[in-house]
Amino acid sequence: YAEFIPCERLEHFLDCHEKAFKSFGGTPKRVIVDNCKCAVLSHKRGETVKYNYRYEDFARSYGFEPFACHPYSPFEKGQVENAVGYIKKNFLSGRNFSSIEVANTALNSWLTETANIRVHGTTKRKPVEVLKEEHAFLQKLPIDDYDCGIVKVRTVNKYCHISFDGNHYSVPQHYVKE
């Protein structure tokens, strides 16, 4: 599974996980994550990993155990980094897209028609065949989707504006707190 997203915020991170699990047809028992702030707030040697509370809640909802790679240990996530490199070199190279939606449609077709049916260099097997075998080990998806949206409270100023992501937006006057 792969997907292009507009930015690396928590809501996109969770949504990508959810879409990946749905495409796999289940949830793995353990998910290995990098130390991105979407998943890991603190990870120091000799200390317990402090996960983002929303990511922990998401993990509980889907029934998986998050496992954070050790800091400064790129070899622990080599398979993921290699997959990103493969997509960059074999899918993205020399291509331009008019939108994220167009890019994702093309990426999905490429995954289905090329990447997932080729013989993988390391495993010497087709990824689509490996997924079929691993499907038996996946946990059932929860009945309800997780609410991946982020709620941010904003105070309306006396000029009827709120600030969000560096932009100012006008709102109706009755929302002004006096």
N, C-alpha and C positions, 0 to 999 in steps of 0.2 A: 504494500500500500504506500502511496505517496500522494502528496497534495501540495499545491502552492497556496500560501496564505498572505494576506496583506501586511501582517506584522506579527511579531512574536509576543503577543499578550496572552494572559492566562485564558481568556475566553476562547481564543483561537486554538491554543494548546489543548485544552480540554475537548473542544469540538473535534479536533483532528484525532485524538484518541478514540472518541466515541465512534467516529466514522470508520476508523481502522478496525475496531472491534466488530462493527456491523459487517464490514467487508470480509472479515475472517470467519464470521458466523459464530463468534463466541469470544470469551475473554481469557487471556492467559492467566496463570496463577501468579506470575511475577512479571513486572515491567521494569526494565533497566532504563534509568534516565540519566542524562547528563546533569550537571549541577546548575542548570538554568534556574533563575528566580521563580519561574512559573511552578517549578516542582520543589526546589530545595532552597530554603532560606539560609541555612548554615550547615557546613560540613567541614569540620576541622578534625585533624588526626587525633585519635584518642577520645573523641566526644561522640555522643549520639547524634545522628543526622536529624536536623530539624527541618521537616517538610512544610511546605506551604499548606496551611490548614484546608484550603479549598481543594488542593490536590489530594490530600489525605482523605477528605470527605468523598471525593470522586472515586478514589481507589476503593474505599469501603463500599460505595454504591455498586461498583462493578466487581467487587470481590477479589481484587488482586493486591499483591504486596509490592509496594514501590521499593526499588533498590537503586540507590544513588551510586554512580561510579565514584571511585576515590579521586580526590583532587589531583591534578597533574599526572593522571594515569591514562593517557590517550589510548593505550593498547586495550583497555577494558571496553571501549566502544568502537573498536576498529571496524566491525562489521557494518555499523551504522554509517560511519564516516566513508567507508568504501562504497556503500550504496549511494550516498549523496554524490560522491565523485563519479560513479557510473552514470547516474542521471545527468549530471552536468556535461560529461564527455560525450555520451551516446544519445542523449535526448535533446538537451538544450543547445549544444554547440551549433552556432550559426543560425539559430532560429529566433524569430521575434514574434510576439503575440500581442494582439490588440487589447486584451484584457486578461485578468486572472481566470475568468470563466472559460475563455477560449483555450488558455494554456492548460487548465485542468482537464478539459475535454480531450485535448490532444494527448496529454500525459496518460490519462486513463486508457485511451486506445493503444498507446505505445506499450503500456504495462501489459495489457491483455494480449496484444498481437506480437510483441517482441520480447520484452524483458522477462516476463513470467513463464514463457514457454521455451526459452533458450536453455541450454545445458550450462549450469553455473560452474564457473571456473574452479571453485574450491570444493563444492559438494559433488560435482560431476552428475548432478541431477537437475531436473526442471523444477523451479520454485513452485509451480502450480501443483506438481505431484507431491512435493514435500508438504505443502499446506493441507492437501487432502488427508495425508497420514496424521498430521498434527491436529487436525480438527477433532479427533476423538479425545484429545487431552484438554481441549478448551472447555471453560465453564459456560453455562448458559448465560445469555444476556439478561439483564434485569427487565422486568415488564415495562417499566417507565424509563424514558430517557432522562438523563441528568440535566438539570437546568444549568447550562454552561454560561449563561449571561452574567454580566457583572453589573451590580447596582452601585451607582455613585451618588451620594447626596450632595446637592449643590444649593447654595443660598443665592436667592435672586437679589441683586443689588438695587439701589434706588433708581438706577437708570433702566431697569427691566432687562438686565442681562445676566446670563450665567456664563461661566468659563468651563470649557471642557476640551482637553487635549490641545491646549494652546489657542483655542478659538473662542470667540464670544458669540453667544446666541441670544436673540431677543425672545422674550417670553411675555405672555399677557400680564398687564399691570396688577391684576388681583393676586399674583404670586409674590409680590414684593412684601417683605417682612418689615414692618415699621417699628 
